């Protein structure tokens, strides 16, 4: 695992389109090009095995995307820990992540790694869908995708 480099950008963009259907992620009504963000990547013979992209604020670093191609291998946890180490090294106080109300797997994953529920924004995804209509109406487990949940982990 290593920090993302300039020469990784095209490969990361293609990976995000494959995994997220787009390299652009909506955050608070802003279109964020996740392929241009800092983060960490795990490469294997077949390409990218894992990726975390990060957006830094004044006091926090936000996980914008997190992917481990093979679940339950510990790679997702290692990516989160690298993100937390980086945030601490930058003297940021916390690591933040957002997910949608249908993503029960992410809620389980992050809480088991020290994140706490912080904020619920009812209808946030409905609003973002106006800017980005490709956001699905129905998500995992047949749950309508409507709301955004923020989880926070202290790192400082």
N, C-alpha and C positions, 0 to 999 in steps of 0.2 A: 504494500500500500504506500502511495506517495501523493504529494500535493499535485494538483492539476497543473499541467504545463501548457504553454501556448500551442504546442504541436498536438495536443490532445483535443482541441476545441471542435474540429470537424467530426471526429469520432464520437465525442460526447453529444454533439447536436444530433447525430444520427441515432444514437442510443436513446436519447430522450424522446425523439419522435417515435421510435419503436415501442418504448415502454409507457410513455405518457401521451402519445399521439400528437405531441407538439413540444417545441423547445421553450415555448412561452407559458409562464405560469402567472395567474392573476393573484395579486396580493393587494387588498384594500383598493380595488379598482385600478391598480397600476399593472401594466403588462411588464413582467420581468423576464428577460432572456436568460433562462437558467444555464444555458450553454456558455455564457460569458462570465459566470460567477466563479469565485475561488471555491476550493473544496479539496476533496481527496478521491482518488480513483484506485481501484484494484484491477489490474490487467491480468489476463491469462492468455493461453494460446488461441482461444477462440474470440478474443476481444475483451470488452469490459465485463468484469464479473460483479463489480460493485461501484457505487458512486454516491457521494454526498456533495450537494452544492449549498453554498452558504451566502447569506446576505447580512452584512454587518451594519449595525446601527450605532448609536452613541454609547449605549451601555449593554448591548446584547448582540448576539449572533443568531440568525434565524436559519434553521434547516429549511431550504426551499424544496429540494428533492432528496430522497433517500431511496436507493435501490440496491438490493442484493439479488442477483439473478437466481441463485439457489437458496431458498429459504431454509432456516433452521441449521445453518452452518456456523453461526457466530459472526459472519461478516457484517451484517447490519449493526450488531452491537459494537464491533471494532470501529466501524465508520462513525457511529455516534460518539464513541470515546475519543476518537481523533478530533472531531468537531469540538467537543468539550475542552480538550487540551488546548486547541488553537484559541478558543474564546478566552480561556484563562491566561494564555500567553499574551494575548492582546489586551489583557486587563479589563475584559468585559465581565459583567457580573452574572450573566445568565445566558442559557441556550434556550431558544424558543422554537416551537414547531406548531404548525397548524394542520388540521385535518378536517375532513367533512364528517357530518353526522352518521354517514353509512359505514365509515371505515373502522369497524369494530376491531379488526386485526391491528391497525395502527394504534388505537387507543390502548389495547392490551400491551403491545410492544413497548410503547414509550413509557407507560406507567411502571412497567417492570424494570425500566432503566433509570428510574429516579425522577421522572417528570411528574408534575402535578397539574391537574386541571386548573386553568387560570381564568378562561373567559369563554363565554358562549355568545355568538352573534347570530341570533335567529334571522333567517332570510338572507344571509350574506352571499350564499352561493346563487340564490335566485337573482340577486343584483348583479353579480359578476357574469352570469349567463347572458345578461343583456349586452355586455361588451363582447363576450366570447360565447356565442351560441353553441359551440361544439361541446360544452360541458354537459354531460349526460343528465337526464332527468331522473333516471333510476340507477342506483348504484349497487354496491355489494349487498348480497342477501335480499335483493328486491326492495331495498329501502329507498324511498325518495331522497334525492340529494338536495338539501335546502340550506343547512346551517353549517357554520364554521365553529370549530372548537380549537382553542389555543391551549397548549400545554407548555410548562416552563420548568426548567431545571437550573438551580443555582450552580455556578461554577467558580465563583470568586470567593 
